[in-house]
Amino acid sequence: MPLADGDFPYEVQVAFLLYSMLSDRWEGMNGIYLGKDWNSLEVLFNIYEIHKDRSIILYFMKINEIHHIEAAETKRKAREKRESRKNG
């Protein structure tokens, strides 16, 4: 049974929330997902008054990003493979 966000500790839930608010970065020509734009993270920490455990929250955010980058790359490669079979 998959886990719901509420099954995770507070720091992980906050990491999911903040991560979802960061904008995505894409390489325009090839559609490669580059990860999140981290420039607004400090602002989000301040808006939500997160002063403790920032390094732990950032750690979980980066783990989440690694998984999203890997998933996006897998999808991109599968799409390219399908297109190459279709065209060739």
C-alpha positions as CSV (number, residue, x, y, z in Angstrom):
1,M,0.0,0.0,0.0
2,P,1.5,3.4,-1.0
3,L,2.2,5.9,1.7
4,A,0.2,9.1,1.9
5,D,2.0,12.4,2.7
6,G,0.4,12.4,6.2
7,D,2.3,9.1,7.0
8,F,5.6,11.0,7.0
9,P,7.3,12.9,9.8
10,Y,6.6,16.7,10.0
11,E,9.9,17.7,8.3
12,V,9.2,15.4,5.3
13,Q,5.7,16.8,4.9
14,V,7.1,20.4,5.0
15,A,9.8,19.3,2.5
16,F,7.0,18.0,0.1
17,L,5.0,21.2,0.5
18,L,7.9,23.6,-0.2
19,Y,9.3,21.4,-3.0
20,S,5.9,21.6,-4.7
21,M,6.0,25.4,-4.6
22,L,9.4,25.7,-6.3
23,S,9.2,26.2,-10.1
24,D,10.6,23.6,-12.4
25,R,13.6,24.3,-14.7
26,W,13.7,22.7,-18.2
27,E,16.3,22.8,-20.9
28,G,14.3,24.2,-23.7
29,M,15.6,22.6,-26.9
30,N,15.6,18.9,-25.7
31,G,13.0,19.0,-23.0
32,I,15.4,17.8,-20.3
33,Y,14.2,18.4,-16.8
34,L,16.9,20.2,-14.8
35,G,15.3,20.2,-11.4
36,K,13.8,22.9,-9.3
37,D,14.7,26.6,-9.2
38,W,15.9,27.0,-5.6
39,N,16.2,30.8,-5.6
40,S,12.9,31.3,-3.8
41,L,13.5,28.8,-1.0
42,E,14.6,31.3,1.6
43,V,11.5,33.3,0.9
44,L,9.3,30.2,1.4
45,F,11.1,29.4,4.7
46,N,10.4,32.9,5.9
47,I,6.8,33.0,4.7
48,Y,6.0,29.7,6.6
49,E,8.2,30.8,9.5
50,I,10.5,27.8,9.3
51,H,13.5,28.6,11.3
52,K,14.4,25.3,12.8
53,D,15.4,22.1,10.9
54,R,16.0,23.9,7.6
55,S,19.0,21.7,6.8
56,I,16.9,18.5,7.4
57,I,14.0,19.9,5.3
58,L,16.4,20.8,2.5
59,Y,17.9,17.4,2.7
60,F,14.5,15.7,2.1
61,M,13.7,18.3,-0.7
62,K,17.0,17.3,-2.5
63,I,16.2,13.6,-2.2
64,N,12.8,14.3,-3.7
65,E,14.4,16.3,-6.5
66,I,16.8,13.5,-7.3
67,H,13.9,11.1,-7.7
68,H,11.9,13.5,-9.9
69,I,14.9,14.1,-12.2
70,E,15.5,10.4,-12.6
71,A,11.8,9.8,-13.3
72,A,11.7,12.6,-15.9
73,E,14.8,11.3,-17.6
74,T,13.4,7.8,-17.7
75,K,10.2,9.1,-19.3
76,R,12.2,11.2,-21.8
77,K,14.3,8.3,-22.9
78,A,11.2,6.1,-23.3
79,R,9.5,8.8,-25.4
80,E,12.6,9.2,-27.6
81,K,12.8,5.4,-28.1
82,R,9.2,5.2,-29.1
83,E,9.6,8.1,-31.5
84,S,12.7,6.6,-33.1
85,R,10.9,3.2,-33.6
86,K,8.0,5.1,-35.1
87,N,10.2,7.1,-37.5
88,G,12.7,4.6,-38.4
